[in-house]
Amino acid sequence: MSTIDQIKWLQAQGYGVSAIADFLGCDRKTVRKYLQQTNFSPTVPVKRPRTSKLDPYKATIDTWLAEDTHHWYKQRHTAQRIFDRLREAFPDFPVSYRTVRRYVHERRRTAPTTGTLELEWHPGEAQVDFGQAEVIEHGQPVRMHALCLTFPYSNAGFLQLFRGENAECVVHGLVDMFHHIGGAPRRLVFDNASGVGRRIGDQIRLTDLFARFQAHYGVETTFCNPYAGYEKGNVENKVGYFRRNVLVPPPVITDLVVTNQALLIRSERDGERLHYKKGQPIRVLFGADREALRALPPQAFAPYRYTQVRTDQQGRFCLEGQHWYSSAPEYAHRALIVRVGAHSVEPLATDGRPMTHHPRVYGPGRSDSTDYRTTVHRVAQRPGAWRNSPLRSGLPESVRRVLDSASRADVQAALEGLAQCADRWGFDHAVRALEEAVAAGRIQTADVVALGSRLALGPQESVNGVDLRLYDTLLEGRRAR
């Protein structure tokens, strides 16, 4: 993505196709292709990119090393102690001691500095950081991650809540904030944050998703120097400000997406107060920031990554080592492409269509997320499993009562009708059709599909000159008795 970034940056400086091609040594067709491209959203990969086995644990190591700076220098983590703690915390820790030692050595290569500098910030420059905040969800206090975007020139800030601190959360939050304010900052300043990228020595490595996001909006990204948190002090102060003022008392969360939309509006209202130093309303100063923003591309960036997984004998797959999700039983023992977002996990069929939608689960403990709607076809093929299937508990009581006492052939016919209606008009519509078929005492496949069609298309008196009212009478006759 580095060549694309250079092409986009030179375009923003006013250079033409020939000048960019000569400067970068690229073919003019290549330059013209990326100048005209407006959407850099990720596509379904052909191959899964190779990553280090240590990647999921680097954030934990970084946290321990950061905590060491507050302790006596003779009582800090050694590489061996870090390796031992990782094996204790993660019983299936797959990384060797040599790999851990090499990473710890690279992280400690730069010595900490002392003292701070007062930095000058220009309109259109922004800082990004995560904090933590407590909310109420399902009646219980829950610790969430607060993503904050601030503009140091005006001291304007915007807040979004997530359940994690990965690349999907960062990108999702920034996309929503960019489109709320109507533009993209010219420069984003990050800490050495997990998910976005990290500085290893003099090298900065971005995640693939964030690199695509950066190219999509044409923003420049820089990272703070090691042990120099003051370089993004504005956003760190803003995280605390929002936690004390916007999130007190802790908000009650019923829908996180709706809550985040409300937080954008609430963040905007905070601009009515005066700037702590310049004596003008923040919203007035933010006008200069808005004028300096980059124009948004025609399409919003799709904040999803695609990964390949292998399903087990029940069609389930695992993410992050402990969170299990269902696809469909007929996809057992197969390789699947899964679309992963900040809030969702969607296994894709071979045609790229989502089979189902799972809320994404975070946390260290094992979890199992099953969508019983994806089991309709398999239960229809094996009606003997009806009594113990997850599908049974998801259907209305009236349907369960009738099918529990029906013959095996009748159960199979009713479920086959349910499956056909679900394929044509969706699962909720199919359940309505099956309910009506049960109420009418006609649960054969053709009866369920006919009722589903009638509900979907509305009552029709005739088709090609044939009077259909007689068939309506037959379908509803049993219920009339």
N, C-alpha and C positions, 0 to 999 in steps of 0.2 A: 504493500500500500504506500510505501515511501515515495515512489515515482509519481503515483497519482496525486499525493499531497503536494508535491512540488509543482505539478502541472496546474492544480487548482490554485496554488498560492501565486504562481506567475500570472495566471489569468486575472486574479484579483488585482494584481499590480498594473494591469493594462497591456500586457504583452500579447501579441498575436500568435497564430499557429506556427508560422515559420520561425519566429524568434524563439518560441519555447522549444521547438524541435531542435534548432541549432544549439541552444544553450544546454539541453539535456542529452543531446545525441540520440534522439528518438526519431522514429519515422513520423511524418506528418499525419498519416492516417491514424496512428496510435494517439497522437496528441488530440486530433479532432474528435476521436471517439470519446475520450474522457472529458473533453470540454463540453460535449453535447450530453453526456450522461448526467442525469439528475438524481438517480436513485441508486444508492449503494447498499441497500438492504441485503442481508445474507440470503443465499439460496440454499436449497437442499444440497449438501456436499456429496461428491462422489466417493471421497475417502475421508475417514475420520482423521483429523490432524493429530500428529504425535505430540504428546506432552510429557513432562516429567512426572514421575510418580510422587514427587514431593510437593507438587503444586497445591493440592488441597490442604496441606499442612503448613505452608509457608506463612500464612497469616497468623497462625498460632505461634510459630517461632518468633515472628516479628514482634508480637505482643509481649512475649517473655523477655526479649532483648530490650524492648522499650522500657519495661518495668525495671529492668536492671539498672537503668540510669538513675533511679531514685534510691538505690541501695548502696551500701558500702562496697567499694570496688573489690575487696577481698572475698566478698560473699555474693558472687554473681554466677550465672549459669556458665558451665563449661559445655563444649559440644557433646561430651559424654552424658552430662546430666540432661541436656535437652533430648538426646536420643532416648534415654531411659524414660523420661516423662512422656514422650510420644508413644512409646510402647505400652506404658501403663494406661494412657488415656484412650488409645486405639489398639485393642487387642490384636487386630489383623493388620497392624502397621507394616506396609510392604517395602520399606526403604532401608537400605543398608546404612551402617554408621558412617562409612566414608562419604556418602552423598550428603548426609546431614552435616558432617564436619566441614565439607567444602562450602556449603551454603552459609554456615555460621561464619566461616572465615571471610567470605566475600562481604557479608553484611557488616562486619566489624573493621573492614579495611580502612574506612575513613574515620578518623578520630573526631569526637564531638568538639564543637566550637563554643566559645562563650561570647556573651554580648549580643546585642540586637541592633538592627538598623531601622531607622524610620524610612519607610518606602513610599514612593510617590506612585499613585495609581491613576490611570487615565480612563476617560469614559469608554465603555464597551469592554472593559476587562473584568473578569469575574473569578471568584474563588469557590471551590466545591469541597465539602467535607461531610462526613457522617458523625452523628452523635447518637445518643440513646434517650428514649423517653418512654414513660409509662402511660398506657391507655387501659381502658376497661373493655374487655371483649368477652361475651357470654357470661357477664357478671363477675369476671375474675380479672385482677390486674395482670397485664401482659407487657413485657418489655419489648419495645419495637425500636427500629433503627430510623433515625431522622436524617434524611438527606437535605442539605441546605445549600442553596446557591445564593451568593451575595455579590453585590457590585460595590467595591470599596470606595469608588469616587462619590457615589451618592448615599452609601450605606443602606441601599434597598436590599431586601432579602426575600427568598421564597422557600417554602418548606413542603416536603412530602414525606410520608411515612411508608416504611417497607418492613418486611419480616426478615430480610437478609441484607448483606452488603456485597453482593456479587455484581458482575458486569451487567446482568440483565436489570437489576434494580437501579444501578447508576444511570444506565442509558434510558430506561423507561422514564425515570424521574426527570432527567434533563430534557428529553423530547417533549414531555408534557409542559415543562416550564418554558421552554423556548417558544412553543406555539401559543402559550398563554400570553407572554409578553410581546409576541409578534416579531421575534428576530433571534439570531444566535450571537452570543458574545464573540468578540474577536479573539480573545485569549481566555483559556481556562487554567487556573492554577490548582493543582492537586497536591495532597500529601502522597507519600509512597503507598498508596491505598491498594488493597487487594481487590481484584476484579477489574480495575482500570488498567493498571500496569505497575511496574516496579522498577526502581533504579538498582542495578547490580553493578557496582563500580561506577564507571562512566557511561554505562549503557542503560537505556530505558527500553523496557519491553512492554508493549501494549498488548492487551488481549485482542483477539481477532475481531470480536464484536465491537469493541470500543474503537479500534482502528477504522472500521467501516463507518461507524457513527461520525468519527472525526472528518473523514473524507466527504461524507454526505452533507455535512453542514459547513465544511470549510473552516473549522475553528482550529486555532493553534493551541496545543496543550503543553504545559510545562509542569515540572514537579519541583517541590521544595527541596532545598539542599538537606542532606541528613542532619538531624539534630538542630533544625532551624524552623521550628513550628511557627515562629513569629512572622514568617514570610506569608502565612495565611491566617494571621491573627484575627482579621475581620470576620471571617466565616466561623472561626472557633468561638468568638464572642457572640456571634449571632445565634449559633446553636443554643448557647445558654440562655440568651434573651428569649428566644421562642419557647424554650422549655419552661421558663418561669412565667411568661406572660400569655402566650397563646395556648399552651397546653396545661394550664392550671385553671380549674380542676381538670384532672385527666379526662379527655373526651371519651365518650361511649361509642365504640366502633361496632356497627352492624354490617356495613359494606365499606371496605377499605378504599375502593375506587371512588365512591361518592365522597368519603371523608377527604380524600386528597384533592378532589375538585373544590370542596369548600375551603380547604387550607390555602389554595392559590388565591381565592378571593379575599380571605382573611389577611394573607400576607400583603396583598395590594393595599388594603385599608391601613396597614401599619405605616404607609408612606405619608400619612397626614401629620405625623409628629415632626418636630424640628431636628435637623442634623445636629449631633452632639458638639460639633466644632464650627461648622460653617454658618449656623444660624438661619438657614432656609429650610422650608419643608422638604422632606426626602423626595416626595413625588415631583417637586420642581427640579431638583438636581437629577433625578432619574430620567428626566426628559433628555438631558445630554447623553446619558447612557443609551437611551432608546435610539437616538439619532445615529449613534456610532455602531449599532448592531448590524450584523450581516443580514441580508435578505434571506428569508426562508426558501428552500427549494420547493418545487411544485408538489412533491409528495413528502409526507411525514415519514421519517425513518421507522422501519418495523423493528422493534426492540426485542428480537428473538434470536436465539442460537439454535442450530440444528445439530443433533448428535445421534449416533447410531447405537442401538442397544440390542441385546439378545434376550428373547423372551423365554420363560420356563414352560413347563408342561401345561400350565393353566393360562398362558398368554400374558403373564405379568412380566414387568421389567423393573430394574432397580436403578435409582439415581442417587448420587452422593453416598453410595455405600450402604444406606440403611432405609431409604424411602422407596416403597414398592407401589407401583401403579398398574392398573389393568389396561389391556388393549381389548382383545376379543379372543375367545377360546380358539377360534379357527386359525389364529395367528401364533399358536404355540410352537416353540422351538424354531423361531424364525428371527431374522435380523430386521429391525424396524428403524425408521427414521422418526425421531421425536422432536417436536418443536417446544422449546423451553423458554418461558418468559418469566418476568418477575413474579407474576401472580398465577401462572397457569402452566400445565404440562399437557401436551396434546400428541398422542401417538398418531402417525399418519398412515393411511392406507397406501397401497402401491400407486394409486393415481394422485397422491398428494392431498387427499381429502382427510380432515380430522375424523378419526373414529369416535372419539369422545373428548370431553374437556374435564380435566382434573384441576382443582385448586392445588397450587404448589405447596408442599409441606416443607417446613424448615425445622431445624433442631437436631440435637445429637441422638435422640432415641429412634428406634425403629417405628415405622408407620406403614399402614396398608390402606390404599385408596382404591376402591372397587366401584365401577359403574355397572350396576346390574342390567342396564339397558343394552349393553353390548353382548349379553348372554342369550338374547332372545332366540337366535337361530340355533345355537347349540342345544338349548333346552327343548326346542321344537323337534330337533332330531332325536333327542333322548328323553322322551316324556316321563320315563321312570324316575328321572332326577328332579321332577317338578316339586315334590314335597320338601326337599332340602335345598332348593336353589335360591340364590339371592333374589332372583326375579320374583319369586312368589311373594316375598315380604314387601316388594315395591308396588304390587298391584292392589286395587281396592278390595275391601273385605268381601263385597258381594261376588267378585270374580273368584277370589280364593275359595269361598264356600262352595260354589258350584263346581269348580274344577277339582277340588279335593274329593268330591263324591262321584265324579264322572269317570267313564271308562278310559283306559289308556288311549284308545283310538280317538275318542272325543277330545281328550286333553291335547293330543298331538294336532288334531285339526284346528282347534281354537288357537293354539300357540302359533301354528303356521300362518293362520290368518292375521294374528297380531304382528308377526314378523314381516309379512308382505305389506301391511298397512304402514308399519314403521319405516320401511324402505321408501315408500312412496310419499308419505305425508308427515313423517316424524313420529317419535315415540308417544308424545302426549296425545296426539290425535288418534293414534292406534289404540291407546288405552280407552279413550272415549268410545270408539267403535266396538271394542270388545265388551265394554260395559253394556252398551245398548243390545248387543247380540245376546249376552247372558240374560238380560231382562226380558228379551223376546223369546227366550228358550230355544234359540237357533245359534249353535256355536260351531257349525261346520265352517271350513275355510272360506267357501264361497259366500256364506252369509256374512261373515265378519268383514270380508273385503268389500262386499256390496254396501254394507252400512258405512264403512269407511269412505267409500267413494261418494255416497250420498251426503255425508257430513262435510266432505271436502268441497264438493261441487255444488251443493245445494239441491233441493228437490227439483226434478225435471219431469214434466208431464209426458213428454214424448221425445223419441230419438228416431230419426229417419221414418217418421210416420207411425211408429209403434207406440201404442199407449202404455206408459210405464206405471200408471196408477194402480193397476192390478198387482204388480210386483210389490209396490209399497204396502198394499193391503196384506199380501202374504207375509212380508217381513214383520209387519206389526200385529198380525192377527193373533199370535200367541200371547202377546203382551195385553191385548184388549180383553182377552178372557180373564 
